[in-house]
Amino acid sequence: MIDYYLNRKIAYYWVKRAFSPLLITFIEVGKEYLNVWLVNDLLHDVKGKLLLSKMDFWGKTSWIKEKDVTILPNSSTRLERINFLDLGVNKKSEFLWARLEVMGETKAENRYFFFPWADLIFPKCKLRTEIKRIGEAEHKLIISSDIYARLVKIKTNEIKCRLSDNYFDLTPGEKREVIIEPSDLKKEKELLASLSINALNT
């Protein structure tokens, strides 16, 4: 997950997400139902809103459901049982997006695809980026996409830095904020100039 030079690899970020204190998971029940669970490893109740939406890779939504939820501390709770028939015909270009919002902020999210990864064909996407200074050397990188972006990767051409997130998917219209902090303050400008941001389907 971290190499000899302390560079964070793709597994680091995915394991970090897997050990998040709030985690949404999907469990198939035969071919009829899909259960949506939330794991709460925090030591207090979590009250928020569960947002479920079925959409395609271009951002067109065909099914939406919202509900208020309360998750007890240190527990796993089934938040919803979805009948596949209620979702209609599921295509290879569609997915289910589940989010937990607490006071308007997304605290957990996950995506369920109706077909194996090998059968999915993602259309070409175009990433939009914006950089804002938020500290002496820290910058906030804001990334969004018009089309589903699969495995967005941020590279810095061997210039060492710390990224708060990397190797993630983007739903159409979603914005992801990544904090960038150079290991060497003297190379701040060089770092920003070397940034390369791509997805598997750009």
Secondary structure, DSSP 4 states (H G I P E B T S, - for coil): -B-TT--B-HHHHHHHHHT-SEEEEEEEETTTEEEEEEEE-SSS-EEEEEEEEEEETT--EEEEEEEEEEE-TTEEEEEEEEEGGGG-S--TTEEEEEEEEETTEEEEEEEEESS-GGG--PPP--EEEEEEE-SSS-EEEEEEESS-EEEEEEE-TT--EEES--SEEE-TT-EEEEEEEESSGGGHHHHHHH-EEE-TT-
